[in-house]
Amino acid sequence: MTTVNRYSVPARLIGCTVRVMLHASELVVYDGREEVARHERLIARGATRFELDHYLEALIRKPGALPGATAPPPGPRLPRCL
């Protein structure tokens, strides 16, 4: 999480410390040397950017497994077969 906006990370990293590199138009998240997320930077203060793929692993294993998490905003429809 940054101090102004919130960006998702893969479920396995929720609650962990990661390194964030801010660039002019994007934000890149690293776990050690591994890039684990890349997001377009948000302009509005207090905004949130979710990547649905970050939640799928946890939700497949255990629906409702992310206590205190907010649901991603509505997005494109998922294909019928995953």
N, C-alpha and C positions, 0 to 999 in steps of 0.2 A: 504494500500500500504506500502511496506517496502521501505527502502532507496535505495536498489540495484535492486530489481526485483518487478514485479507487479503480484498480485494474485487476482482473482475474488472473489466477495462476492455476496450473494443474492441481487437482484435488490432493495429491500426495504431498504438496508443498504448503497447504493451508496451515497457518500458524508457524511456519518456518521463516527464518531470516534468509532473504535472497538479496542479490545485488541488482540494482536498477540503473541502467544507463539512459539518460534523457538526451534525446536529439531534437533537432528543430521540429520534425514532423512525426516522430515516433518515439516509443519507449520500448526498451529491450530488457527483459528480465533474465537473469542468470542464476543457476544453482551451481555454485562452484564455477567451473569453466564452461558448463553446458548451457546453451541458450534454451530456455524453457517456455518463453512467451515473447510475443512481439505484438504491440498494439499501436494503432494510430493514436497520436496524442490528442487528448481531449482539450477543448478550448474553454468551455464553461467551467467555472469553479464549482466544486462539490458534485461533479458528475461521476458516473460509474460506467466502465466498459467491461462487459461480460463476453467471454468466448465459450460457447456452449460445449465445445469439446473438452474444456477443462472440468466440466461437471459430469460428463457421461460415465467415466470410469467408476466414480463413487456411486452414482445413481443406479448403475447396472448391478453392482454388488449388493447394495442395500438402499432401496428407495427411502428417502427421508434421512439419509446418513449425514447430512450437512446441517447440524443444529446451528441456529442463528444465521444461516445463510439466507440471502434474499434470492428469489427466483429471477432468472434472466428475463429481460423484457421480451415481449413477443417478437419473433423474428421470422425468417423464412420457414416455410413448412418443411419438415423432415421427409425424406423419401419413405415410402411404405415399408421397405425392407432395409434394415440396418445391418 
